[in-house]
Amino acid sequence: MNLHESCFKKHERDCVDVTIIAGKDIPKMDRIGHCDPYCLLELQRKDGTIVGGTLKTKIEYNTATARWNTKFRFGPISNLDYKIVVKLMDYDKITKNELIGQVDLKINDLPLDKERDYKVIRNGKNDAGVITIRAEHHRKRMPSEGSDGNGSSSNDHASLEGYDPKNGELTL
């Protein structure tokens, strides 16, 4: 298994580990050959704003099936109404990378500690392949910790970018 750098954060509570295992039935996006799929992951608030940064799997070249097997860590997450958006992308060397489709994972609805196949949604239809995902939620909330009144904490984040491990704060 590949561990993304986000897994090396020292947060042990209120974190969600998401493993992007594989993709199958990924539609052909290029005229020649198959797709060059990869995934982008974002932690988003209810209003769609991104918390932290965007994380990325490696690119699998010329295939309709991909095996990423990469684990990412999101957290600490103070609001269970957040979602993790997994965007399935097609890498293009010459033109702009294309969005194939996406999967929205609501934090409070994640099936924990088991693999699950998610249909990738494109233009309102679930015809853009399947992504196999495993989630683990580490919940050890301290009662004295609170939010900023907007349902989010200043410590919510999804990557090391802007994160200061000395004081545990994220600069957005």
C-alpha positions in Angstrom: 0.0 0.0 0.0 1.2 3.5 -0.8 0.9 6.1 2.0 0.3 9.6 1.0 2.2 12.2 3.0 -1.0 13.2 4.7 -0.9 9.9 6.6 2.2 11.0 8.5 0.3 13.7 10.4 0.3 13.1 14.2 -3.5 13.5 14.6 -5.0 10.4 16.2 -8.5 11.7 16.9 -11.4 12.8 14.6 -9.5 11.7 11.5 -10.7 9.8 8.5 -8.4 7.6 6.6 -9.5 6.9 3.0 -7.9 4.3 0.9 -8.5 4.6 -2.9 -8.0 1.0 -3.8 -8.9 0.6 -7.5 -11.0 1.7 -10.4 -12.8 -0.4 -13.0 -14.9 0.1 -16.1 -13.3 3.5 -16.5 -14.6 5.0 -19.8 -12.3 5.8 -22.7 -11.7 9.5 -22.9 -9.0 9.7 -25.6 -9.1 9.0 -29.3 -6.1 6.7 -29.1 -5.7 4.1 -26.4 -7.5 4.0 -23.0 -7.8 6.5 -20.2 -4.9 7.6 -18.0 -6.9 7.8 -14.7 -6.0 9.3 -11.4 -8.0 10.6 -8.5 -8.1 14.0 -6.7 -9.5 14.1 -3.2 -10.9 17.1 -1.4 -12.4 17.6 2.1 -15.3 20.0 1.6 -17.7 21.9 3.9 -21.4 21.8 3.3 -21.2 25.0 1.1 -18.5 23.3 -1.1 -15.5 25.2 0.1 -12.4 23.1 0.2 -10.7 22.6 3.6 -7.0 22.2 3.4 -5.7 21.1 0.1 -6.3 18.7 -2.8 -4.7 15.3 -2.6 -3.8 13.1 -5.6 -3.2 9.5 -6.4 -0.6 8.4 -8.9 -1.6 8.2 -12.6 -2.3 4.8 -14.1 -1.5 4.9 -17.8 -3.6 3.5 -20.7 -6.1 1.5 -18.8 -9.8 1.0 -18.1 -8.8 -0.6 -14.7 -6.5 1.1 -12.2 -4.9 -0.1 -9.0 -3.9 2.9 -6.9 -4.0 1.3 -3.4 -3.2 4.7 -1.8 -4.2 5.8 1.7 -5.0 9.4 2.6 -5.7 11.0 6.0 -8.2 13.8 6.5 -8.4 15.5 9.9 -8.9 16.4 12.5 -12.5 16.9 11.3 -14.8 18.7 13.7 -18.0 18.5 11.6 -19.6 15.3 10.4 -21.5 17.2 7.8 -18.3 17.5 5.7 -17.8 15.3 2.7 -14.8 13.9 0.9 -15.1 14.5 -2.9 -13.2 12.0 -5.0 -12.8 13.3 -8.6 -11.8 10.7 -11.2 -9.6 12.4 -13.7 -8.0 11.6 -17.1 -4.4 12.8 -17.5 -3.6 14.3 -20.8 0.0 15.2 -21.8 -1.0 17.7 -24.5 -4.5 19.0 -23.7 -6.2 19.8 -20.4 -6.8 17.0 -17.9 -10.5 15.9 -18.0 -12.9 15.3 -15.2 -14.4 11.8 -15.8 -16.8 12.0 -12.9 -16.9 12.0 -9.1 -18.0 10.3 -5.9 -19.2 12.3 -2.9 -18.5 10.6 0.4 -20.4 12.1 3.4 -18.3 11.7 6.5 -21.2 10.6 8.7 -22.4 8.0 6.1 -19.1 6.2 5.5 -19.1 2.5 5.9 -16.1 1.9 8.1 -13.5 -0.7 8.0 -14.7 -2.4 4.8 -14.2 -2.0 1.1 -17.0 -0.6 -0.9 -17.6 0.0 -4.6 -18.9 3.5 -5.5 -20.3 4.3 -8.9 -18.7 7.3 -10.5 -21.3 10.0 -11.4 -20.9 11.9 -14.6 -23.5 14.4 -15.8 -26.1 13.0 -13.3 -25.6 9.4 -14.5 -23.6 6.7 -12.8 -21.9 5.5 -16.0 -18.3 6.7 -15.5 -16.9 3.5 -13.9 -16.5 2.3 -10.3 -14.0 3.2 -7.6 -13.3 0.8 -4.7 -12.7 2.7 -1.5 -12.1 1.8 2.2 -12.6 4.3 5.0 -11.5 4.3 8.7 -12.8 6.9 11.1 -10.7 7.6 14.2 -13.1 9.3 16.7 -11.7 10.3 20.0 -13.3 13.7 20.5 -12.3 15.6 23.7 -15.3 17.3 25.4 -13.4 20.5 26.0 -12.7 21.1 22.3 -15.2 23.2 20.4 -15.8 24.8 17.0 -15.6 28.3 15.8 -19.4 28.6 15.7 -19.6 27.9 12.0 -19.5 24.1 12.5 -15.8 23.9 11.7 -12.7 24.1 13.7 -9.5 26.0 12.9 -7.7 22.6 12.9 -9.7 21.0 10.1 -7.5 20.1 7.2 -6.7 17.6 4.5 -3.0 17.8 3.9 0.3 19.0 5.3 0.3 22.2 3.3 -0.2 25.1 5.7 -0.1 22.9 8.7 2.1 23.8 11.6 2.8 20.7 13.7 4.2 22.8 16.6 0.9 24.4 17.5 -1.5 22.1 15.6 -3.0 24.9 13.5 -3.7 25.1 9.8 -3.2 28.3 7.9 -5.8 28.5 5.1 
